[in-house]
Amino acid sequence: MNNSLEELTQVHAALENFADTCGVTAETRHATILIVEELFANAVRYGYDEDEADTIVISAHYQQGTMRLTIRDRARPFDVSAPPRRPDETLSLEDMEVGGLGLFLVHEFAQSITQDRDGATNVTEIVLKNAQAN
C-alpha cells in the first residue's frame, strides 16, 4: 500500500477478505483489523515527512490458531514493541490525554510484538492472542 491514509479503506477490505478466507472468529477479525489499521495509520502520520512517498507492505498468515502479522515500512524508526503506559481508567474518554490508547489496544490484543530495523526498513511482527477459526 502507498503510505497514505486514503489507503486505509483498501487495507480494511484486504484484511476482511483474508479473515473470510481463513474463517476466523469475529474477535480475531476485529483484533487483526484494529492492529494493522493502528500501526499503518501511526506510520503514515508520524513516520514520514509530508509528501514523502513509500510503500508499506503488510502480510498476514494464519495457521493452526496462530495469526501472525508483519508490517514493513521505511518510516522513521519507532519501536512499537515497548508496552505503552496503561490509561488512567478513573478518567472518562473525553478527559484522557490524546495519544497512546491505540497502541495500548494493540498490546492488549497481541501475544507478542517484535520490532527490528533491517537497513532503512522497519519490520514489525505481531502474533495475536487466542486467534481462532469458527
C-alpha atoms as one frame of an Amber mdcrd trajectory, in Angstrom:
protein
   0.000   0.000   0.000   1.078   3.572  -0.519   1.864   5.433   2.696  -1.356
   7.399   2.568  -4.324   7.394   4.930  -6.571   7.102   1.858  -5.266   3.516
   1.579  -6.957   2.524   4.864 -10.142   1.560   3.001  -8.157  -0.837   0.835
  -6.223  -2.155   3.859  -9.513  -2.813   5.664 -11.031  -4.593   2.632  -7.948
  -6.786   2.152  -7.985  -7.797   5.826 -11.717  -8.557   5.680 -11.119 -10.810
   2.652  -8.213 -12.517   4.406 -10.307 -13.118   7.544 -13.121 -14.567   5.401
 -10.688 -16.887   3.622  -9.241 -18.099   6.925 -12.658 -18.436   8.563 -11.527
 -16.770  11.786 -13.858 -15.671  14.565 -15.274 -12.153  14.703 -12.946 -11.409
  17.644  -9.851 -12.451  15.673 -11.052 -10.465  12.643 -11.615  -7.360  14.784
  -8.215  -7.637  16.508  -6.403  -8.154  13.194  -8.034  -5.122  11.590  -7.540
  -2.888  14.634  -3.846  -3.763  14.964  -2.980  -3.279  11.305  -5.026  -0.084
  10.907  -3.493   1.444  14.055   0.106   0.638  13.125  -0.409   1.628   9.468
  -2.012   4.962  10.425   0.701   5.719  13.004   3.450   5.032  10.464   1.775
   7.283   7.883   1.005  10.114  10.327   4.244  10.214  12.283   6.863   8.287
  10.332   7.197  10.268   7.129   7.793  13.836   6.068   4.863  15.415   4.226
   4.605  14.113   0.644   7.352  11.502   1.201   6.276   8.533  -0.928   6.782
   4.970   0.249   5.177   1.570   0.038   4.088  -0.142   3.234   3.987  -3.924
   2.929   1.503  -5.766   5.124   1.400  -9.535   5.298  -0.826 -11.811   7.329
  -0.510 -15.521   7.960  -2.988 -17.729   9.819  -2.205 -21.322  10.632  -3.360
 -23.676  13.362  -4.751 -20.978  15.634  -1.893 -18.512  15.199  -2.377 -15.178
  13.422   0.932 -13.572  12.501   1.067 -10.053  11.018   4.113  -8.360   9.523
   4.378  -4.698   8.554   7.379  -3.358   6.636   7.964   0.343   6.008  10.770
   2.858   5.629   9.298   5.351   8.081  11.322   6.892  10.898  12.324   4.254
  13.437   9.775   3.842  16.215   9.680   0.810  18.489   6.063  -0.235  18.950
   7.086  -3.365  20.856   7.528  -1.480  24.145   4.221  -1.553  26.030   2.739
   1.926  26.480   1.606   3.080  29.886  -1.845   1.965  30.901  -4.519   4.661
  30.518  -5.926   6.169  33.692  -9.182   4.237  33.981 -10.578   6.715  36.504
 -10.912   9.287  33.700 -13.671   9.391  31.114 -12.661   9.004  27.449 -13.177
  12.739  26.996 -10.761  13.533  29.847  -7.970  11.148  28.770  -4.856  12.503
  27.103  -4.799  12.228  23.321  -2.406   9.588  22.041  -1.287   6.175  23.176
  -4.685   4.500  23.521  -4.462   2.825  20.093  -1.029   1.393  20.835  -2.282
   0.257  24.237  -5.091  -1.674  22.483  -2.610  -3.189  20.038  -0.669  -4.572
  23.011  -3.873  -5.851  24.621  -4.657  -7.964  21.521  -1.077  -9.103  20.894
   0.604 -12.141  22.348   3.930 -10.756  21.161   5.269  -7.780  19.220   8.775
  -7.571  17.830  10.341  -4.585  16.141  13.518  -4.805  14.067  15.327  -2.473
  11.748  16.659  -4.060   8.540  18.773  -1.324   6.980  16.286   1.504   6.375
  13.259  -0.754   6.846  11.175  -1.169   9.996   9.943  -4.737  10.394   7.126
  -5.141  12.907   5.834  -8.624  13.661   2.747  -9.236  15.755   1.315 -12.533
  16.945  -2.281 -12.294  18.158  -3.575 -13.748  21.408  -6.153 -16.529  21.075
  -6.614 -16.285  17.306  -9.305 -18.809  16.450 -11.253 -20.080  13.488 -15.024
 -20.507  13.516
